[in-house]
Amino acid sequence: MTDTVLIIEDEDILREILKDYFMNEGFAVLEAKDGEEALELFQEKELSLIILDIMLPKLDGWSICRRIRKTSNVPIIMLTARTDEDDTLLGFELGADDYVTKPYNPLVLLARAKRLLRQREPKSDEGEDLLESGGIQIHTPSRTVKVNKKEIALTHTEYEILLYLLENKGIVLTREQLITKVWGYEHLGDDRTINSHMRNLRHKLGDHSTCIKTIVRTGYKFEDIQ
């Protein structure tokens, strides 16, 4: 099945360049030049990935990300011309999975997109299909997460963080290990990036968030609720 990518970018040249790169790699590509057109395509089409510029006519990228996350966990990579790290963190808090700062190398963006999609592929041959601990259950083929048998909706990045912690239950994982596992590249910012995703994840886990222990000045560890 061909993966479909929605590229939301108001600059025609940049949008066409990205379209060519993704199509050359076998992706189906949809395009939107403003926020309203983007949401229409999102509602009408089945998407594998969204490339989302922040500064758009009619509706900005943050608003689009917020609306998409109300109903979908499709991976989102945000594009920003801003260098203010607070803008990037806001995108993460709204549910974006990754970000790329303009100007960027299209090959780097393509590589990050492929990584996000690979992580979503079933990995049933790499161990048990079902991981369960502390009242939290992960069914890896369907990427379904349940807390006390009730399904919860996690973004791609939140899921990957929780899965990695649960796979290494009782082991302290550094922030650097988490970033390398989830994003697969050297982190250029500070610890607030992983902290933002962890805060969102804990909020969704509710009372079971206590399974994730913060190890001061080191990282995190998953433990069963006592």
C-alpha positions in Angstrom: 0.0 0.0 0.0 1.4 3.4 -1.0 1.9 5.9 1.8 0.1 9.2 1.2 1.8 12.5 2.4 0.0 15.8 2.8 2.3 18.7 2.2 0.9 21.9 3.7 3.1 24.8 2.5 2.1 28.2 1.1 5.4 28.8 -0.8 4.8 27.2 -4.2 8.5 26.5 -5.0 9.1 24.8 -1.6 5.9 22.8 -2.0 6.9 21.6 -5.5 10.4 20.7 -4.4 9.1 18.5 -1.5 6.4 17.0 -3.8 9.1 15.9 -6.3 11.3 14.4 -3.6 8.5 12.4 -2.0 7.1 11.2 -5.3 10.5 10.1 -6.5 10.6 7.9 -3.4 7.2 6.3 -4.3 4.9 8.3 -2.1 1.5 9.6 -3.1 1.4 13.3 -2.5 -1.4 15.7 -1.7 -0.8 19.5 -1.5 -2.4 22.4 0.4 -1.4 26.0 0.2 -3.4 27.3 3.1 -5.0 26.1 6.4 -8.5 25.7 5.2 -7.6 23.6 2.2 -5.4 21.5 4.4 -8.2 20.6 6.8 -10.5 19.8 3.9 -8.0 17.3 2.5 -7.4 15.9 6.0 -11.1 15.2 6.4 -11.5 13.7 3.0 -8.4 11.6 2.5 -6.6 8.8 4.4 -3.1 10.1 5.2 0.1 8.4 6.3 2.0 11.6 7.2 1.6 15.4 7.3 4.3 17.9 6.5 3.0 21.1 8.1 4.3 24.7 7.8 3.6 26.9 10.8 3.1 30.2 9.0 0.1 29.8 6.6 -2.7 31.9 5.2 -6.2 31.7 6.8 -5.2 29.2 9.5 -1.8 28.8 11.1 0.0 25.5 11.6 -0.6 25.4 15.3 -4.3 25.7 14.8 -4.2 22.9 12.2 -2.2 20.7 14.5 -4.6 21.2 17.4 -7.6 20.4 15.2 -6.0 17.3 13.7 -5.1 15.9 17.1 -8.7 16.0 18.2 -9.5 13.1 15.9 -6.2 11.6 14.6 -2.7 10.5 15.6 -1.3 10.7 12.1 2.4 11.6 12.3 3.1 15.4 11.9 6.3 17.0 11.0 6.2 20.8 11.4 8.2 23.3 9.3 9.2 26.6 10.9 11.2 29.6 9.8 11.4 30.7 13.4 14.4 30.0 15.6 12.5 30.7 18.8 12.6 27.4 20.7 9.3 28.2 22.5 7.6 28.0 19.1 8.9 24.6 18.6 7.9 23.4 22.1 4.4 24.7 21.5 4.2 22.5 18.4 5.3 19.5 20.5 2.8 20.3 23.1 0.0 20.4 20.5 1.0 17.0 19.3 3.6 17.4 16.6 6.0 14.5 16.3 9.0 16.3 14.8 10.1 19.7 13.4 12.5 21.0 10.8 13.8 24.5 10.8 14.0 26.4 7.5 16.1 26.5 5.5 16.4 22.7 5.4 17.8 19.9 3.2 14.8 18.1 1.6 16.8 14.8 1.9 16.9 15.3 5.7 13.2 15.9 5.9 12.6 12.9 3.7 14.8 10.7 6.0 12.9 11.9 9.1 9.6 11.2 7.4 10.7 7.6 6.4 11.8 7.0 10.0 8.4 8.0 11.4 6.7 5.7 9.0 9.0 2.8 9.6 8.3 3.1 13.3 4.6 2.6 12.6 5.2 -0.7 10.8 4.2 -3.9 12.7 7.1 -5.6 14.5 5.4 -8.8 15.6 8.5 -10.8 14.7 10.6 -8.9 17.3 9.0 -10.3 20.4 5.6 -10.5 22.1 2.7 -8.7 20.4 1.4 -7.7 23.8 3.3 -5.8 26.5 1.6 -5.2 29.8 2.7 -3.7 33.1 1.3 -1.5 35.8 -2.2 -1.6 34.3 -0.9 -0.3 31.0 -1.2 -2.6 27.9 0.4 -2.1 24.5 -0.6 -4.2 21.5 2.3 -3.6 19.2 0.8 -4.7 15.8 -2.1 -2.3 16.1 -0.2 0.3 18.2 -3.1 0.2 20.6 -2.6 1.4 24.2 -5.0 0.7 27.0 -5.0 1.8 30.6 -7.1 -0.4 32.8 -8.5 -2.0 29.6 -9.7 1.4 28.3 -8.1 2.5 25.1 -6.3 5.9 25.1 -5.1 8.0 22.1 -1.4 8.7 21.9 0.5 10.6 19.3 3.2 8.7 17.4 5.9 10.1 19.6 4.1 9.5 22.8 3.5 5.9 21.8 7.2 5.4 20.9 8.3 6.9 24.2 6.0 4.7 26.3 6.9 1.6 24.3 10.6 2.1 24.8 10.1 2.7 28.5 7.9 -0.4 28.9 10.3 -2.6 26.9 13.1 -1.5 29.3 11.0 -1.7 32.5 13.2 -1.1 35.6 16.0 0.3 33.6 17.0 4.0 33.7 16.9 5.5 30.3 18.7 8.8 29.7 17.1 11.7 27.8 19.8 11.2 25.2 18.8 7.5 24.8 15.1 8.4 24.4 15.8 11.1 21.9 18.1 8.9 19.8 15.5 6.0 19.9 12.5 8.2 19.0 14.0 10.8 16.6 17.1 9.1 15.5 19.3 12.2 15.2 21.3 14.4 17.5 19.2 16.7 19.5 20.0 20.3 19.0 17.9 21.9 21.7 17.6 21.4 25.4 15.8 18.9 27.6 12.5 20.8 27.3 11.7 18.9 24.1 11.5 15.4 25.7 10.0 17.0 28.8 7.1 18.4 26.7 6.3 15.0 25.2 6.6 13.3 28.6 4.2 15.8 30.2 1.6 15.1 27.5 2.1 11.4 27.9 1.7 11.4 31.7 -1.4 13.5 31.4 -3.0 10.9 29.2 -2.0 8.0 31.5 -3.8 9.7 34.4 -3.3 8.0 37.7 -1.0 5.5 36.0 1.5 8.2 35.1 3.3 7.3 38.4 4.7 4.3 36.5 7.0 6.7 34.8 9.6 7.8 37.3 11.8 10.9 36.8 15.4 10.2 37.6 16.9 13.6 38.5 19.6 14.9 36.2 19.5 11.6 34.2 16.2 10.5 32.6 13.3 8.3 33.2 12.4 4.7 34.3 9.2 2.6 34.0 8.1 0.8 37.2 4.9 -1.0 38.2 2.6 1.0 40.5 3.1 -0.1 44.0 
